[in-house]
Amino acid sequence: MRLALSVSEACEALGVSWDFWSEYIAPEVRIVRRGRRKLVAVSELERWLERSGEAAAAITSASRRGVAAQPRLFASQSVTDAGERHA
Protein backbone atom coordinates (compact mmCIF):
# COMPACT_ATOMS: atom_id res chain seq x y z
CA MET A 1 0.00 0.00 0.00
CA ARG A 2 1.38 3.40 -1.01
CA LEU A 3 1.43 6.11 1.60
CA ALA A 4 1.82 9.08 -0.77
CA LEU A 5 1.14 10.08 -4.36
CA SER A 6 2.66 12.63 -6.70
CA VAL A 7 0.41 15.60 -7.44
CA SER A 8 -0.42 14.22 -10.89
CA GLU A 9 -1.29 10.83 -9.33
CA ALA A 10 -3.44 12.60 -6.72
CA CYS A 11 -5.29 14.42 -9.53
CA GLU A 12 -5.86 11.12 -11.29
CA ALA A 13 -7.02 9.41 -8.09
CA LEU A 14 -9.54 12.20 -7.43
CA GLY A 15 -10.59 12.45 -11.07
CA VAL A 16 -9.77 16.15 -11.37
CA SER A 17 -7.64 18.25 -13.70
CA TRP A 18 -4.40 19.97 -12.71
CA ASP A 19 -6.20 23.35 -12.92
CA PHE A 20 -8.98 22.18 -10.59
CA TRP A 21 -6.35 20.80 -8.19
CA SER A 22 -4.44 24.08 -8.19
CA GLU A 23 -7.48 26.26 -7.61
CA TYR A 24 -9.62 24.24 -5.22
CA ILE A 25 -7.66 21.45 -3.58
CA ALA A 26 -4.01 22.49 -3.26
CA PRO A 27 -4.74 25.44 -0.94
CA GLU A 28 -6.44 23.05 1.51
CA VAL A 29 -4.06 20.08 1.65
CA ARG A 30 -0.61 19.63 3.11
CA ILE A 31 2.14 18.40 0.81
CA VAL A 32 5.67 17.12 1.36
CA ARG A 33 8.36 18.81 -0.76
CA ARG A 34 11.74 17.26 -1.33
CA GLY A 35 13.72 18.96 -4.06
CA ARG A 36 11.44 19.31 -7.06
CA ARG A 37 9.25 16.43 -5.92
CA LYS A 38 5.87 17.09 -4.28
CA LEU A 39 4.07 14.27 -2.49
CA VAL A 40 0.55 14.17 -1.10
CA ALA A 41 -0.20 11.66 1.65
CA VAL A 42 -3.12 9.39 0.82
CA SER A 43 -4.46 10.06 4.32
CA GLU A 44 -4.37 13.82 3.56
CA LEU A 45 -6.51 13.28 0.45
CA GLU A 46 -8.93 11.17 2.48
CA ARG A 47 -9.11 13.90 5.14
CA TRP A 48 -9.77 16.55 2.47
CA LEU A 49 -12.55 14.43 0.93
CA GLU A 50 -14.20 13.86 4.29
CA ARG A 51 -14.04 17.53 5.26
CA SER A 52 -15.21 18.77 1.85
CA GLY A 53 -18.05 16.27 1.71
CA GLU A 54 -19.39 17.49 5.05
CA ALA A 55 -19.24 21.10 3.87
CA ALA A 56 -21.21 20.33 0.72
CA ALA A 57 -23.88 18.52 2.77
CA ALA A 58 -24.21 21.55 5.07
CA ILE A 59 -24.54 23.93 2.11
CA THR A 60 -27.15 21.73 0.42
CA SER A 61 -29.07 21.40 3.68
CA ALA A 62 -28.96 25.17 4.27
CA SER A 63 -30.12 25.95 0.73
CA ARG A 64 -33.10 23.61 1.11
CA ARG A 65 -34.17 25.54 4.22
CA GLY A 66 -33.66 28.89 2.42
CA VAL A 67 -30.77 29.82 4.72
CA ALA A 68 -27.65 31.44 3.31
CA ALA A 69 -24.62 29.22 3.84
CA GLN A 70 -21.94 30.68 6.08
CA PRO A 71 -18.37 30.93 4.73
CA ARG A 72 -16.03 28.25 6.07
CA LEU A 73 -13.22 29.34 8.35
CA PHE A 74 -9.72 28.04 8.01
CA ALA A 75 -7.76 27.27 11.15
CA SER A 76 -5.70 30.45 10.73
CA GLN A 77 -8.75 32.75 10.28
CA SER A 78 -10.79 34.52 12.87
CA VAL A 79 -14.46 35.34 12.38
CA THR A 80 -13.48 38.95 11.57
CA ASP A 81 -10.98 37.81 8.91
CA ALA A 82 -13.59 35.62 7.22
CA GLY A 83 -16.15 38.43 7.13
CA GLU A 84 -13.70 40.84 5.54
CA ARG A 85 -12.58 38.25 3.03
CA HIS A 86 -16.09 37.40 1.83
CA ALA A 87 -17.67 40.85 2.14
Residue pairs with C-beta under 8 A, 6 or more apart in sequence:
2 42
3 41
3 42
3 43
4 32
4 39
4 40
4 41
4 42
5 13
5 39
5 40
5 42
5 45
6 37
6 38
6 39
6 40
7 18
7 21
7 26
7 31
7 38
7 40
8 18
10 21
10 40
10 45
11 17
11 18
11 20
11 21
13 45
14 21
14 25
14 45
14 49
16 24
16 25
25 48
28 48
28 51
28 52
29 40
29 44
29 45
29 47
29 48
30 41
30 44
31 38
31 39
31 40
31 44
32 38
32 39
32 40
32 41
33 39
55 72
58 69
59 69
62 68
62 69
62 70
63 69
71 82
71 85
71 86
72 82
73 79
73 82
77 85
